[in-house]
């Protein structure tokens, strides 16, 4: 039980710190679009899967 409480508190502290960072102007966490190019997004076009999903959503 002690290990659970320690883990819970550690995760809660991380969440609180991230929330404080967002409140003080730091942007929200986001992915890099699958690339490792210094955080720059390499995706210039939507992939086929995304295009099909959007087309299906439009038809419903």
LINFENHU-V701861 format. One record per residue. RES is the residue in one small letter. NEAR is the number of other C-alpha atoms within 12 Angstrom. D_LAST is the distance of its C-alpha to the last C-alpha in Angstrom with 1 decimal. Layout:
BEGIN
RES:NEAR:D_LAST, RES:NEAR:D_LAST
END
This chain:
BEGIN
x:7:49.2, x:8:50.7, x:9:48.7, x:10:45.5, x:11:46.6, x:12:47.6, x:13:44.3, x:14:42.4, x:14:44.6, x:14:44.2, x:14:40.4, x:14:40.5, x:14:42.8, x:14:40.6, x:15:37.6, x:14:39.9, x:15:41.2, x:18:37.8, x:17:36.9, x:15:40.2, x:15:39.5, x:14:36.2, x:12:37.9, x:11:40.7, x:10:38.5, x:13:37.7, x:12:34.1, x:13:31.7, x:12:31.7, x:11:29.3, x:15:29.2, x:14:30.6, x:17:27.6, x:14:29.4, x:13:32.5, x:12:36.1, x:12:37.1, x:11:38.7, x:14:35.4, x:14:34.1, x:15:30.5, x:15:30.8, x:15:27.1, x:10:26.8, x:11:23.6, x:13:20.4, x:12:20.7, x:10:18.8, x:11:17.0, x:12:15.8, x:13:14.7, x:13:12.7, x:14:11.0, x:14:10.2, x:12:9.1, x:11:6.6, x:10:5.5, x:9:5.6, x:8:3.8, x:7:0.0
END
